[in-house]
Amino acid sequence: MNEELLTILEHIEREKGIDKEILFKAIESALASAGRKIMGNKEADVSVAIDRATGEIKIFSEGKEIRSEGFGRIAAQTAKQVIIQKIREAERDIIFEDYQKRVGTITSGAVHRFEKGDIIVDLGKAEGILPRPQQCPGEHYKQGDRLRAYIMEVNKTAHGPQILMSRADATFVKRLFELEVPEITEGIVEIKAIAREGGERTKIAVWSKDEKVDPVGACVGMRGSRVKEIVRELHGERVDIVRWTDDIKEYVKESLKPTQISEIKLDKEKRRIEVLVPEDQLSIGIGKHGQNVRLASKLIGWEIDIRSKEAKAKEKLALEEMENTAKDQKAKEEQEEKRDIKLTELDGVGKKVEKILRAAGYDTVDKIKGLTSEEMTKLEGIGKKTAEKIIKSAKALYGENDKKV
């Protein structure tokens, strides 16, 4: 068994890439556990040493070698089990490392089975999981169908690598463009932003470092050949290719095409954009269930409020009417308040003068402010200075101090 063990370990190291020393230590540890069972004491001080040159196995307890007739048979069985286990672990690690390097890329496989809405994909050496939330609405598969998906993450588990995939993520569309458009791979055309509602619609903003290369045209391809391939892979999902610009107003116009825009107002502090369009363009700009404006907002990174010019004008008119009504109401209330002011509160009006004024029919401040001093002095008992003082005080309540008394 000794020479056979060495031969097996050397073969595994050569063929599977598993370090022979790792196998030696694993077998020694497993044999030590087996030795404790033979002794009937799980806490016993037992160690095992395998001679790396000869393959000879020795078991020790408290520094003394222990010999057992049954130990040789147990050693052979244990070594076999450990080797099989380590080979499996190594293979799982190799697959994990391989797919870990491929996170962020597109891979393909065949639909193997379905588990609680998730699709299990046969990738060859491993299985991928396409969770239900990462599947696009409207896409349906049956066993054996081939599909492509974006590798989101790879996790190490006791049963092997867990490869999570997505077809709904925006990055999936981004990777498809990178595969279909050489100018993107070459770094001439750059994808600046992407917004997606999987299975329905995607907006992708592109920019060219070379003025001679049209970024939108490069992505569309001759007679739409490139974008058609991507749409075919997405099972008919609508893809809007937008020309990116650092001019935010122009960027908004591009992102909302073919909507005809009348006016754009920016609130940079709140990162909010108000877009005014003709009434017949409102439904185009907003899109089905608000999807067009929602994706444009995600693409740009600003909140977009799209409204018709007519509605805005009506709102402005209604607001002005409300303000005017409020002003009129306030003026009316102020007038009522002034009517309630006692005449004796005016400068120069005592009880005697009040009786004179009331007797003459001047029983409110409003009536008094309309008099001239000449008219008031005609009333017996009121002199010119008193008249001027009274009228001035009345007018002050109405903001008319600058007028001649």
C-alpha positions in Angstrom: 0.0 0.0 0.0 2.9 2.4 0.8 4.3 2.5 -2.7 0.9 2.4 -4.2 -0.1 5.5 -2.1 2.9 7.5 -3.3 2.1 6.6 -6.9 -1.5 7.6 -6.6 -0.7 10.9 -4.9 1.9 11.8 -7.6 -0.6 11.0 -10.3 -3.3 13.1 -8.7 -0.8 16.0 -8.3 0.2 15.8 -11.9 -3.3 15.3 -13.5 -5.6 17.3 -11.1 -3.1 20.0 -10.0 -3.6 19.2 -6.3 -0.5 19.7 -4.2 0.7 16.3 -2.9 1.5 17.8 0.5 -2.2 18.9 0.9 -3.2 15.3 0.3 -0.6 13.9 2.8 -1.8 16.2 5.6 -5.5 15.4 4.9 -4.8 11.7 5.0 -2.8 12.1 8.3 -5.6 14.0 9.9 -8.2 11.5 8.8 -6.1 8.6 10.0 -5.6 10.2 13.4 -9.4 10.4 13.8 -9.6 6.7 12.8 -6.8 5.9 15.4 -8.9 7.5 18.2 -11.8 5.3 17.2 -9.6 2.2 17.4 -8.5 3.2 20.9 -12.0 3.9 21.9 -11.2 7.5 23.1 -12.1 10.5 21.0 -10.0 12.8 23.2 -6.9 10.6 23.0 -3.6 12.3 22.0 -3.1 10.6 18.6 -1.0 11.7 15.6 -0.1 10.0 12.3 3.0 10.5 10.2 3.4 9.4 6.6 6.9 9.1 5.3 7.1 11.3 2.2 9.8 9.2 0.6 8.5 5.6 1.3 4.8 6.1 2.0 5.2 4.2 5.3 2.4 5.1 7.8 3.0 5.3 11.6 0.5 6.1 14.4 1.6 7.6 17.7 -0.1 8.1 21.0 1.6 10.3 23.6 4.8 10.0 21.6 4.8 6.2 21.4 4.2 4.2 18.2 1.1 2.1 18.3 0.8 -1.0 16.2 -2.6 -2.5 15.3 -3.5 -5.3 12.9 -6.7 -3.6 11.8 -5.0 -0.3 11.2 -3.6 -1.2 7.8 -7.1 -2.0 6.4 -8.5 1.2 8.0 -5.6 3.2 6.6 -6.3 2.1 3.1 -10.0 2.8 3.3 -9.4 6.2 4.9 -6.8 7.2 2.3 -9.2 6.3 -0.5 -12.0 8.4 1.0 -9.8 11.4 1.6 -8.4 11.3 -1.9 -11.8 11.1 -3.5 -13.0 14.0 -1.3 -10.0 16.2 -2.0 -10.3 15.6 -5.8 -14.0 16.7 -5.6 -13.1 19.8 -3.6 -10.2 20.6 -6.0 -12.5 20.3 -9.0 -15.1 22.5 -7.3 -12.4 25.1 -6.5 -11.2 25.0 -10.1 -14.7 25.6 -11.4 -15.3 28.3 -8.8 -12.1 30.2 -9.8 -12.9 29.8 -13.5 -16.4 31.3 -13.2 -15.2 33.9 -10.6 -13.0 35.3 -13.3 -16.0 35.4 -15.6 -18.3 37.5 -13.4 -19.6 40.4 -15.5 -19.4 38.5 -18.8 -22.0 36.7 -20.9 -22.2 32.9 -20.9 -24.5 30.4 -22.5 -26.0 27.0 -21.6 -29.0 24.7 -22.0 -32.1 24.8 -19.8 -31.7 21.7 -17.5 -34.7 22.0 -15.1 -36.9 24.4 -13.2 -36.9 24.9 -9.4 -39.6 27.1 -7.8 -39.6 29.5 -10.8 -35.8 29.6 -11.1 -34.2 28.2 -14.2 -31.3 25.8 -13.7 -28.9 26.1 -16.7 -26.4 23.4 -17.7 -23.1 25.2 -18.4 -21.1 22.1 -19.0 -18.9 21.6 -15.9 -21.3 23.5 -13.7 -24.9 24.6 -13.3 -26.0 28.2 -13.4 -29.1 29.7 -11.7 -31.4 32.2 -13.5 -33.6 33.4 -10.6 -37.1 34.4 -11.4 -36.5 38.1 -10.6 -33.6 38.1 -13.2 -35.8 36.7 -15.9 -37.5 39.0 -18.4 -41.3 39.2 -18.5 -42.6 37.5 -21.6 -39.7 35.1 -22.0 -40.6 31.4 -21.7 -38.2 28.4 -21.9 -38.6 24.7 -22.0 -36.1 22.0 -21.1 -33.2 21.8 -23.6 -33.6 25.4 -24.9 -30.3 27.3 -25.1 -30.0 30.7 -23.6 -27.4 33.4 -23.0 -27.2 35.4 -19.7 -25.0 37.7 -17.8 -23.0 36.2 -14.8 -23.8 38.5 -11.8 -22.0 36.7 -9.1 -20.4 33.4 -8.1 -20.6 32.0 -4.5 -18.7 29.1 -3.0 -21.0 26.5 -1.3 -20.5 23.0 0.1 -22.2 21.6 -3.0 -20.0 23.5 -5.4 -20.0 27.0 -7.0 -23.4 28.8 -7.1 -23.4 30.8 -10.4 -26.1 33.5 -10.4 -27.1 34.7 -13.8 -29.4 37.5 -15.2 -31.2 38.4 -18.4 -33.1 41.3 -16.8 -30.1 43.4 -15.6 -29.1 46.5 -17.6 -25.5 45.2 -17.8 -26.7 42.3 -19.9 -27.7 44.7 -22.7 -24.5 46.6 -22.2 -22.4 43.4 -22.7 -24.4 42.6 -25.8 -23.6 45.9 -27.3 -19.9 45.4 -26.5 -20.0 42.0 -28.3 -21.9 43.4 -31.4 -20.2 46.8 -31.8 -16.4 46.6 -32.5 -16.1 50.4 -32.0 -17.1 49.9 -28.3 -14.5 47.2 -27.8 -11.8 49.3 -29.5 -12.7 52.2 -27.1 -13.8 54.6 -29.9 -17.5 54.6 -28.8 -18.3 54.7 -25.1 -21.5 53.6 -23.3 -22.1 56.5 -20.9 -25.3 55.4 -19.3 -28.0 52.7 -19.6 -31.5 52.4 -18.1 -33.7 49.3 -18.5 -37.0 47.7 -17.7 -36.2 44.2 -18.6 -38.3 42.6 -21.3 -39.9 45.9 -22.3 -37.6 48.8 -23.0 -34.0 49.9 -22.7 -32.4 53.4 -23.2 -28.6 53.5 -23.8 -26.6 56.7 -24.1 -23.4 56.5 -26.3 -20.6 59.0 -27.1 -17.8 58.9 -29.6 -14.2 59.9 -28.9 -13.7 60.3 -32.6 -15.8 63.1 -34.2 -15.7 61.1 -37.5 -17.5 58.2 -35.9 -21.2 58.6 -35.3 -21.8 56.7 -32.0 -25.5 56.1 -32.7 -24.8 54.9 -36.2 -22.1 52.6 -35.0 -24.5 50.9 -32.6 -27.3 50.7 -35.1 -25.1 49.2 -37.8 -25.6 49.0 -41.5 -29.4 48.9 -42.1 -29.9 48.3 -38.4 -28.0 45.0 -38.5 -26.2 45.3 -35.1 -29.1 46.5 -33.1 -31.4 43.9 -34.7 -29.2 41.2 -33.4 -29.4 42.6 -29.9 -33.2 43.0 -30.1 -33.5 39.4 -31.4 -31.5 38.2 -28.4 -33.8 40.3 -26.1 -36.9 38.7 -27.7 -38.2 41.9 -29.2 -37.4 44.3 -26.4 -37.4 47.9 -27.6 -33.9 49.5 -27.5 -33.5 53.3 -27.8 -30.0 54.4 -28.7 -29.4 58.0 -27.4 -26.6 60.4 -28.3 -24.9 61.5 -25.1 -23.9 65.1 -24.5 -22.8 67.1 -21.4 -25.4 69.8 -22.4 -28.2 68.7 -20.1 -31.0 70.3 -22.2 -29.7 68.6 -25.4 -29.4 65.4 -23.5 -33.0 65.6 -22.4 -34.1 66.2 -26.0 -32.1 63.2 -27.2 -33.4 60.9 -24.4 -37.1 61.8 -25.1 -36.9 61.5 -28.9 -39.1 61.5 -31.0 -41.0 63.8 -28.7 -41.2 67.5 -29.9 -40.2 69.7 -27.0 -41.2 73.3 -26.7 -39.3 74.4 -23.5 -37.0 72.9 -20.9 -36.5 74.4 -17.4 -33.8 73.2 -15.1 -33.6 73.3 -11.3 -30.0 72.4 -10.8 -30.2 72.5 -7.0 -33.0 69.8 -6.9 -31.8 68.1 -10.1 -35.3 68.5 -11.5 -36.3 69.2 -15.1 -39.6 70.6 -16.3 -40.3 69.7 -19.9 -43.1 71.5 -21.8 -44.5 69.9 -24.9 -47.5 70.5 -27.3 -50.7 68.7 -26.1 -50.5 66.1 -28.9 -46.9 65.2 -27.9 -47.6 64.6 -24.2 -48.5 60.9 -24.5 -45.5 60.3 -26.7 -43.2 61.9 -24.2 -44.6 60.2 -21.1 -44.9 56.8 -22.9 -46.9 53.7 -22.0 -47.5 53.7 -18.2 -45.0 56.5 -17.9 -42.1 54.2 -19.1 -40.5 56.7 -21.6 -40.1 59.5 -19.1 -39.2 57.1 -16.3 -36.3 55.6 -18.3 -35.2 59.0 -19.5 -35.0 60.1 -15.8 -32.9 57.1 -14.9 -30.6 57.6 -17.9 -29.9 61.2 -17.1 -30.0 61.0 -13.4 -32.4 63.9 -13.0 -36.1 63.9 -12.1 -38.1 64.8 -15.3 -41.6 66.3 -15.1 -43.2 66.4 -18.6 -46.3 68.5 -19.1 -48.2 70.1 -22.0 -47.9 73.8 -22.7 -51.6 74.2 -22.6 -52.0 72.6 -19.2 -49.1 74.8 -17.9 -50.8 78.0 -19.3 -54.1 77.0 -17.7 -52.4 76.3 -14.4 -50.6 79.7 -14.6 -53.9 81.4 -15.3 -55.7 79.6 -12.5 -52.8 80.4 -10.1 -53.0 84.1 -11.1 -56.8 84.0 -10.5 -56.3 82.5 -7.1 -53.7 85.1 -6.2 -56.0 87.9 -7.3 -58.9 86.4 -5.4 -56.7 86.2 -2.3 -55.6 89.8 -2.8 -59.2 90.9 -3.2 -60.3 89.0 -0.1 -57.4 90.4 1.9 -58.3 94.0 0.8 -61.9 93.3 1.7 -60.9 92.0 5.1 -58.7 95.1 5.7 -61.6 97.3 4.6 -63.9 95.6 7.1 -61.3 96.0 9.8 -61.0 99.8 9.0 -64.8 100.1 9.1 -64.7 98.7 12.7 -62.2 101.4 13.8 -63.8 103.8 16.3 -63.7 107.5 15.2 -62.1 108.4 18.6 -59.0 106.4 17.6 -58.2 109.0 15.0 -55.9 111.8 15.9 -57.9 115.0 16.9 -61.2 113.1 17.5 -62.6 113.3 21.0 -66.1 112.5 22.2 -67.3 116.1 21.3 -65.8 116.0 17.8 -67.1 112.4 17.3 -70.7 113.7 17.9 -70.2 116.5 15.5 -68.9 114.1 12.8 -71.7 111.5 13.3 -74.3 114.2 13.4 -73.1 115.3 9.9 -73.2 111.7 8.6 -69.5 111.0 8.8 -69.7 107.9 10.9 -66.8 105.8 9.3 -63.1 106.3 8.7 -63.7 105.7 5.0 -66.1 108.6 4.7 -63.8 110.9 6.7 -60.8 110.2 4.6 -62.7 111.4 1.5 -63.3 114.9 3.0 -61.1 118.0 2.5 -60.2 120.2 5.4 -62.3 123.0 3.9 -65.4 120.7 3.9 -64.7 119.6 7.5 -64.2 123.1 8.9 -67.7 124.0 7.7 -68.9 121.8 10.6 -69.4 123.9 13.6 -66.8 123.2 16.4 -64.0 121.9 14.1 -61.1 124.2 13.3 -58.7 123.9 10.3 -55.8 122.4 12.2 -58.1 119.8 13.8 -59.6 119.0 10.5 -56.2 118.5 8.9 -55.1 116.2 11.7 -58.3 114.1 11.5 -58.2 113.7 7.8 -54.4 112.9 7.8 -54.9 110.2 10.4 -57.8 108.7 8.4 -55.8 108.6 5.2 -52.8 107.0 7.0 -54.9 104.0 7.6 -55.4 103.7 3.8 -51.8 104.5 2.9 -52.7 107.9 1.5 -50.4 110.1 3.6 -48.7 111.5 0.5 -52.0 112.9 -0.8 -53.0 116.6 -0.2 -55.3 117.1 2.8 
